[in-house]
Amino acid sequence: MVCLGNICRSPLAHGILESKLPKDQFYVDSAGTANYHVGDLPDQRSIAVAKANGIDITHQRGRQFKVADFDTFDYIYVMDHSNFENVIKLARNTNDIAKVKLILEVDDTITDKRVPDPYYGGDSGFVNVFELLDTATSIISKDLLKPSSN
């Protein structure tokens, strides 16, 4: 899960998806394309909206996306087009690029595929982001938990 600073959107996406998957089968993480908040807790408003929904994200710390993440993760979900472009710039090949998707692309009912950055807004922006990510991660988790066709 990738956003700009790794304190608002991606920690929420990380926590929500992590809560929907068995921890012994999946590793979920988040990062930012910028290094503004490396080592920081998620934004207090993200922590609050997650907590209000039964999810604790206080164990997360901000980190910057790195090239090695292409090797570590099978799927890389980004929050908006700007972060998509920033992640793609680090890609080494078409296999890396194929792993990167806008998170809201999984939801066909949404026309605007950008998760809005709630940082400069009020609490309601964080609630809206939580709801968007909750729906998207439900779709993602159902897909990941489908029995393999092998």
N, C-alpha and C positions, 0 to 999 in steps of 0.2 A: 504494500500500500504506500503510495508516494504522493506527497503534496510539496509545497514550497518549503515551509519551515519545519515540518514534522512536529507541530504542536497542536493543531486544530483538527483538520480533516483526516489525515492519515492515521493518527492515533485512534480516532473513533472507528475508522474502517477496520483497523487492526484488531481492536478490542471486540468489536461486534462480530467479525468473522471468526475470530478465535473462540468466542463463546458458543458458536454454532457447530464447531468441528471437534472431533475427538483429539485431545492433545497428544496422544500416543501415535497418531497417524499423520498429523499435519503440523507444520511449523509456519506460523504467521508472524510477520514482522512489518515494520514501517520505517520509512526514511523520508528525508526532505531533499530536494534538489539543491537547496542552498545550505550554508553552514551556520546560519544565524543562531540556531538554538541547540547546537550539539551539547548533549549532556543534560539538557533541561527537561523538567516534567512537562507533560502536556498542559495546555492552557487550562486554567481553573474552570472555565466555562465548559470545556470538553469533558473534564473530569466530572463536573456536576451533572451534565446531561447523561453521561454514561452511567453514573451512580444511580440517577433517578430511574434508569432502565435496568438496574441490577447488574451492571458491568463495572468492574474495577480496572481502571487503566493507569493507576498510580505507580505500577511497576515499570512502565515504559519510560525511556529516556530518548530525547531527540538524537538523531544521527543523520549523517549525510549519505545519500545514495552513492554507491561506488560500483566500479566495473565488475568486481567480484560478485556482486548481487546477481548478475546474469547467470553465474554458475551455481549459486546457492538456491535460486528460486525458479520454479517451473512457470509461475504466473506473476506478472508485475502489473498491478492495477494503479493507474494514475488518476488524479482528481480532475485535471483539466488539460486543455490543449498545450498550454505553455509548459507544464510539467512533462507532458508527453514528448514534446520537442527536446526538452533538456535531457530526458532519459535516453531518447533515441540518439542524441549526439554522442553518448558514451558507448553505444553499441559497437561491437567489433565485427558483426556479421549479420546475415539475414536471420539466423537462428535466434540471436539476441533480440532483434527487432520483433520477431514473431511472438515473443513472450509479453510484449507491452500492449496494454489495452486501456482505454478509458473505462473506468469502473461502471459508469452508467450505461455503457453500450449493452450490457446484459439485460437491461430493462427496455423492452420495445414500447412500453407505454409512455416513456419520457422522450420528448423531442429535443430538449436542451441537454446535451450529454455532459455538461460541465457541473461539477459539484461546486457551488458557490463558496468562496472563502468568507467565513463568518467573522474573521478576526476583528475587523473594524466596526462590526455591527453589534447589536444587542443580543440578549439571550435567545430571542426567538430565531435568530439565524442559526444558532447551534442546534436548536430543536429541529429545524427544517433539515439541516445537514444530517443529523442523526436519522431522521425518517427516510431520507433518500438512500443513505448507506445501509440502513436496516433492510430495506427492500432489495437493494442490489446484492447484499451479502447473503440474503435468503436464497436468491436465485443461484448465486455462486456456490453456496454450500450444498444445495440440492444436487447441483451438477457434479461437484466433487465427490459426493457420497453415493452417486449412482454406481451400481455394480459394474465392474469392468466387462467389456464385451469380448475380452480375450478368452 
